Amino acid sequence: MGIYYSEDHEWVSVEGDIATVGITAHAAEQLGDVVFIEMKEADDEFEKGDEIGVIESVKAASEIYAPIDGVVVEANEELEGAPGQLNESPEDNAWIYKIKIADASQLDDLMDLDGYKSFIG
């Protein structure tokens, strides 16, 4: 299992050919109190860089971008009724998607934790 980070402030945890995707604690902090999330549904396909959801907070709306190509296997439906979980546990219980990875080589374009920490400096 590996954990990767995107420049769009998503984390990607990989087990086999399934990637769990969420927003980083840094992103949650920058957004402020999350009040709404719009997500894709199971079986939706997308390519790296596609918009795959929207998070709205009291401060702003922010798009969620696909860090890799794939297909949504599962969306975390608990977030629809309790979007504030993204503030409380952004890198744990408040995952957004489980994605079947279409091209594992795209993970090489993402950062490790040290790279992400340097990125957000």
C-alpha positions in Angstrom: 0.0 0.0 0.0 1.2 3.5 -0.8 -0.1 6.9 -0.2 0.3 9.7 -2.8 -0.6 13.3 -3.0 -1.7 15.5 -5.9 -1.0 19.2 -6.6 -4.8 19.6 -6.3 -4.6 18.6 -2.6 -6.0 15.1 -2.9 -4.5 12.1 -1.2 -4.6 8.6 -2.9 -4.1 5.5 -0.9 -3.5 2.4 -3.0 -4.3 -1.3 -2.2 -4.0 -3.6 -5.2 -5.9 -2.0 -8.1 -8.1 0.1 -5.9 -7.3 3.7 -4.9 -9.1 5.5 -2.1 -9.2 9.2 -2.7 -9.9 12.1 -0.4 -8.8 15.7 0.3 -5.8 16.5 2.4 -5.9 18.1 5.9 -4.3 21.1 4.3 -7.2 21.4 1.8 -9.8 21.0 4.5 -8.1 23.7 6.6 -8.0 26.1 3.7 -11.7 25.4 2.8 -13.0 26.1 6.3 -16.3 24.5 7.4 -17.6 22.2 4.6 -21.3 22.4 4.2 -22.0 20.4 1.0 -20.3 17.9 -1.3 -21.3 16.8 -4.8 -19.9 13.5 -5.9 -19.8 11.1 -8.9 -21.6 7.8 -8.7 -20.4 4.2 -8.9 -19.5 3.1 -12.4 -18.7 6.7 -13.5 -15.5 6.7 -15.6 -13.1 9.6 -15.8 -9.6 10.6 -16.8 -6.8 12.2 -14.8 -7.6 15.9 -14.4 -11.3 15.6 -14.9 -13.6 17.3 -12.4 -15.1 14.5 -10.3 -16.9 16.5 -7.6 -17.4 19.8 -5.8 -16.9 20.7 -2.2 -18.7 23.8 -0.9 -17.7 25.5 2.4 -18.7 28.6 4.2 -15.7 30.3 2.4 -15.7 28.9 -1.1 -16.5 26.2 -3.6 -13.7 23.9 -4.7 -13.6 21.3 -7.4 -12.2 17.8 -6.8 -10.0 16.6 -9.7 -9.3 13.1 -10.6 -5.6 12.3 -9.6 -5.6 9.3 -12.0 -7.7 7.6 -14.7 -10.3 5.2 -13.3 -13.8 4.2 -12.6 -15.7 5.0 -9.4 -16.2 1.7 -7.5 -17.8 3.4 -4.5 -18.6 7.0 -3.3 -18.7 7.7 0.4 -22.4 8.4 0.7 -22.0 9.3 4.4 -20.5 12.6 3.4 -23.7 13.7 1.7 -25.5 13.8 5.0 -22.5 14.8 7.0 -20.1 16.8 4.8 -18.4 18.3 8.0 -16.6 14.9 8.3 -14.2 16.4 5.7 -13.1 18.8 8.3 -13.0 16.4 11.2 -11.2 13.5 9.5 -10.1 14.4 6.0 -7.3 11.8 5.7 -9.1 9.0 7.4 -12.8 8.3 7.7 -13.9 11.1 5.3 -12.5 9.4 2.1 -14.5 10.5 -1.0 -14.1 7.7 -3.6 -12.8 4.2 -4.1 -11.6 4.0 -7.7 -10.5 1.1 -9.8 -7.2 2.2 -11.2 -7.0 2.3 -15.0 -3.3 3.2 -15.4 -1.1 2.6 -12.4 1.8 4.3 -14.0 0.0 7.6 -13.4 0.8 7.2 -9.7 4.4 8.1 -10.6 3.2 11.6 -11.4 2.0 12.1 -7.8 4.0 13.2 -4.7 5.0 11.3 -1.6 4.3 12.9 1.8 7.7 14.7 1.9 7.1 16.1 -1.6 3.7 17.2 -0.7 4.9 18.9 2.5 7.5 20.8 0.4 4.8 21.7 -2.1 2.5 23.3 0.5 5.6 24.8 2.2 
